[in-house]
Amino acid sequence: MFRLVKTLSYCLCVLLPVAYGTRYTFANFPIRRADSVPHQVKTLGRASTPLADEPYSRGTGSYSSAVSPTDEVCRSRPLDLVFIIDSSRSVRLEEFEKVKTFLDKMIDSLDVGEAATRVAVVNYASTVKVEFNLRTYFDKASMKQAVSRISPLTAGTMTGLAIQTAVDEAFTEESGARPSSLNIPKVAIIVTDGRPQDQAQEVASRARASGIEIYAVGVDRADIQSLRLMASEPVDDHVSYVETYGVIEKLASKFRETFCAVDACALGTHNCEHICVSSDSSWHCDCHEGYTLNPDMRTCSSKNTCASGTHDCEHICVSTDDSWRCDCYEGYTLNPDKKTCSIRDICTDGSHDCEQICVAGDGSWSCDCYEGYTLNPDKKTCSIRSSSEDVCASGTHDCQQICVPSGSSHYCACYEGYTLNADKKTCSRISRSSLSSEVTEEACKCEAFIKFQTLATSYFETISTKHILSLSTPRFGFPLWVSCFFRSFWNLI
């Protein structure tokens, strides 16, 4: 008999906990990916995987494990995060300490800071108390010290009042919440073990409509339906449940993954052929210069920008193996923007190859030589001229008609009927009027000379007939007839 009683007692000890469904592990509701979230609701939810120390998943009882993102590639996104914790009569003192441990672990898992995640705590029962708001602390140590000083309020479970207080006092810019224009998510995490004693569903609906994302965590006797009515969509991503406060701290790992901004580029899990570009909670592929992304959005192909005409070169596009570059026409130089061109003054910048003189022209240039030198056939170098005859003979002079050698130099002359212009090089035809005046002047001089000759002959004839003149000889010793002769000659001229 004693052995039978002992056996029955042993069986009851084993079977009763199973019959009552007691398991000291926590289970999460099935999780769906956050890409199914309606556009009007901002959500941070994403696919979660059971942790290795969470052997059971509700409804399956299967074992699974996953590797969480490492600290090097996982950083929590900036949040305005408010914890709303139930400290009503149903939460025993030692259980409330477990809630505070959960808060500590959550703070440790976040990137806390003024420009990162800001944290506030709202404590509630029948009344509500904001333990500290979003602008009170910006470092983990101060936050954790403040958490350690929180005491339970006891009495009822006014969850709706607590949510409304969070909206009115914790999620305001005066309390440290950042403006909506900065697009920083506003997140509330409600931890409760009971059923709300007020209209929590309606208050939560208004809070969600104002842009606050709500996660609901139920413990032990928590009403699952109430949690689902308070949580944001998709509900399965925003509701968690644990059977005892003893394991609530393990939820910190789940939320860490939820709030984690995984850098797929750093993880190396992307399959971009060239470049992986990280963006907010996502990534995309890009290509090196000279390549274009293929329709598969992963691989790259070389592009002939010059042939396609998509370049922005002003003059010339030059294709290279992997890219392209711009160039300019002769007489132009590439500007610092590597695309446009400016006309180049080769004579000024010294890039010409003239031996002596560079002569700039309109968009071009030519070479010339100093006086006494001649330009060689290469149009760049110069040779000294040995004599003026060489200049006239070689045809390198610049006389329009006649080159006349003169010692070591030369001068220009013109054909008959032409006259040399002021530039001493070119000639102009003599006009008819000029030629007529010259002929008239010569004719007058000739006529005067004939008259002079006739008169002189007449005087000499008179002397030869030996007429004695009665005129006396002048004081200066010249015969009077000689003086008369020259006076008459002067008058004729």
Residue pairs with C-beta under 8 A, 6 or more apart in sequence:
22 243
23 56
23 243
24 243
24 244
24 246
24 247
25 54
25 55
25 56
25 243
25 247
26 54
26 240
26 241
26 242
26 243
26 244
26 247
26 248
26 250
26 251
27 54
27 56
27 57
27 58
27 241
27 242
27 243
28 48
28 50
28 54
28 57
28 58
28 240
28 241
28 254
29 58
29 236
29 239
29 240
29 241
30 57
30 58
30 59
30 236
31 45
31 47
31 48
31 236
31 237
32 47
32 234
32 236
32 237
33 46
33 47
34 43
34 44
34 45
34 46
34 47
34 234
34 237
36 234
37 43
37 45
37 233
37 234
37 237
38 233
41 208
41 213
41 232
41 233
42 185
42 211
42 213
43 213
43 232
43 233
43 234
43 237
43 238
44 77
44 79
44 185
44 187
44 213
44 258
44 259
45 232
45 234
45 237
45 238
45 258
46 237
46 257
46 258
48 237
48 254
48 257
48 258
49 64
49 66
49 257
50 57
50 64
50 65
50 66
51 65
51 66
51 68
51 250
51 253
51 254
52 65
52 66
53 250
54 250
55 63
56 62
56 63
57 64
58 241
68 74
68 253
68 256
68 257
69 257
69 260
69 262
69 267
72 266
73 262
73 263
73 266
73 267
74 256
74 257
74 260
74 261
74 262
74 263
75 111
75 260
75 261
76 109
76 110
76 111
76 116
76 117
76 256
76 259
76 260
76 261
77 117
77 185
77 259
77 261
77 280
77 281
78 111
78 115
78 116
78 117
78 184
78 185
79 110
79 117
79 118
79 184
79 185
79 186
79 187
79 259
80 117
80 118
80 134
80 171
80 176
80 177
80 178
80 184
80 185
80 186
80 187
81 110
81 117
81 118
81 119
81 120
81 187
81 188
81 189
82 119
82 120
82 121
82 122
82 134
82 166
82 170
82 171
82 186
82 187
82 188
82 189
83 103
83 106
83 119
83 120
83 121
83 122
83 188
83 189
83 191
84 122
84 124
84 159
84 162
84 163
84 166
84 188
84 189
84 190
84 191
85 99
85 103
85 121
85 122
85 123
85 124
85 150
85 191
86 124
86 125
86 157
86 159
86 190
86 191
86 192
86 193
86 194
87 96
87 99
87 123
87 124
87 125
87 150
87 151
87 152
87 153
87 154
88 124
88 125
88 126
88 152
88 153
88 154
88 155
88 156
88 157
88 193
88 194
89 125
89 154
89 155
89 156
90 157
90 193
90 194
90 221
91 99
91 152
91 193
91 245
93 152
94 245
95 193
95 219
95 245
96 152
98 245
98 246
98 248
98 249
99 191
99 245
99 248
100 147
100 148
100 150
101 248
101 249
102 191
102 248
102 249
102 251
102 252
103 121
103 147
104 144
104 147
105 249
105 252
106 189
106 252
106 255
107 119
107 140
107 143
107 144
107 147
108 140
108 252
109 252
109 253
109 255
109 256
109 259
110 116
110 117
110 119
110 256
110 259
111 117
112 118
112 119
112 138
112 139
112 140
112 143
113 138
113 139
114 138
117 259
118 134
118 135
118 138
118 176
118 177
118 178
119 134
119 137
119 143
120 130
120 131
120 132
120 133
120 134
120 136
120 166
120 170
120 175
120 176
121 130
121 131
121 132
121 146
121 147
121 150
122 128
122 129
122 130
122 131
122 162
122 165
122 166
122 170
123 129
123 130
123 131
123 150
123 152
123 153
124 153
124 157
124 158
124 159
124 161
124 162
124 165
125 152
125 153
125 154
125 155
125 156
125 157
125 158
126 153
126 155
126 156
126 157
126 158
127 153
127 155
127 158
128 158
128 161
128 162
128 165
129 153
130 165
130 169
130 170
130 175
131 146
131 147
131 150
132 143
132 146
133 169
133 170
133 175
133 176
134 170
134 171
134 175
134 176
134 177
135 175
135 176
136 146
136 176
137 143
137 146
156 197
157 192
157 194
157 195
157 196
157 197
158 196
158 197
158 198
159 190
159 192
159 196
159 197
159 198
159 200
159 226
159 230
160 196
160 198
160 199
160 200
160 201
160 202
160 203
160 204
161 198
161 203
162 190
163 188
163 190
163 200
163 203
163 204
163 207
163 214
163 230
164 203
164 207
166 188
166 207
166 212
167 203
167 206
167 207
167 210
167 212
169 175
170 177
171 177
171 186
171 210
171 212
173 179
177 186
178 184
180 211
185 213
186 211
186 212
186 213
187 212
187 213
187 214
187 215
188 207
188 212
188 213
188 214
188 215
189 215
189 217
189 255
190 214
190 215
190 216
190 217
190 227
190 230
191 217
191 219
191 248
192 216
192 217
192 218
192 219
192 222
192 227
193 218
193 219
193 220
193 221
193 222
193 245
194 221
194 222
194 223
195 222
195 223
195 226
196 223
196 226
196 230
200 226
200 229
200 230
201 226
201 229
201 230
204 214
204 229
204 230
204 231
207 214
208 214
208 232
213 232
213 238
214 230
214 231
214 232
214 238
215 231
215 232
215 238
215 239
215 240
215 255
216 227
216 228
216 230
216 231
216 238
216 239
216 240
217 227
217 239
217 240
217 241
217 242
217 248
217 251
218 224
218 227
218 239
218 240
218 241
218 242
219 241
219 242
219 243
219 244
219 245
219 248
220 242
220 243
220 244
220 245
222 241
224 239
224 241
227 239
227 241
228 235
228 239
231 238
231 239
232 238
240 251
240 254
242 248
242 250
242 251
261 280
261 281
262 281
263 278
263 283
264 270
264 276
264 278
264 282
264 283
265 276
265 277
265 278
265 283
266 278
270 276
270 283
270 285
271 298
272 285
272 286
272 298
273 285
273 287
273 298
273 299
273 300
274 285
274 286
274 287
274 288
274 291
274 300
275 285
275 286
275 287
275 288
276 283
276 284
276 285
276 286
277 283
277 284
277 285
277 286
284 297
285 293
285 297
285 298
286 293
287 293
287 300
288 300
288 322
289 322
289 323
290 302
290 303
290 305
290 320
290 322
290 323
290 324
291 300
291 301
291 302
291 303
291 322
292 300
292 301
292 303
293 299
293 300
294 300
294 301
302 322
303 310
304 319
304 324
305 311
305 317
305 319
305 323
305 324
306 317
306 318
306 319
306 324
307 319
311 317
311 324
311 326
312 326
312 339
313 326
313 327
313 339
314 326
314 328
314 339
314 340
314 341
315 326
315 327
315 328
315 329
315 332
315 341
316 326
316 327
316 328
316 329
317 324
317 325
317 326
317 327
318 324
318 325
318 326
318 327
325 338
326 334
326 338
326 339
327 334
328 334
328 341
329 341
331 343
331 344
331 346
331 363
331 364
331 365
332 341
332 342
332 343
332 344
333 341
333 342
333 343
333 344
334 340
334 341
335 341
335 342
343 363
344 351
345 360
346 352
346 358
346 360
346 365
347 358
347 359
347 360
347 365
348 360
352 358
352 365
352 367
353 380
354 365
354 367
354 368
354 380
355 367
355 369
355 380
355 381
355 382
356 367
356 368
356 369
356 370
356 373
356 382
357 367
357 368
357 369
357 370
358 365
358 366
358 367
358 368
359 365
359 366
359 367
359 368
366 379
367 375
367 379
367 380
368 375
369 375
369 382
370 382
372 384
372 385
373 382
373 383
373 384
373 385
374 382
374 383
374 384
374 385
374 391
374 394
374 396
375 381
375 382
376 382
376 383
385 391
385 396
387 405
387 408
388 405
388 406
388 407
388 408
388 409
388 410
389 405
391 397
391 403
391 405
391 410
392 403
392 404
392 405
392 410
397 403
397 410
397 412
398 412
398 425
399 410
399 411
399 412
399 413
399 425
400 412
400 414
400 425
400 426
400 427
401 412
401 413
401 414
401 415
401 418
401 427
402 412
402 413
402 414
402 415
403 410
403 412
404 410
404 411
404 412
404 413
411 424
412 420
412 424
412 425
412 427
413 420
414 420
414 427
415 427
417 429
417 430
418 427
418 428
418 429
418 430
419 427
419 428
419 429
419 430
420 426
420 427
421 427
421 428
448 492
448 493
451 492
452 489
452 492
452 493
455 485
455 488
455 489
455 492
456 485
459 481
459 485
463 481
469 480
469 481
471 480
471 481
472 480
473 479
473 480
474 480
474 483
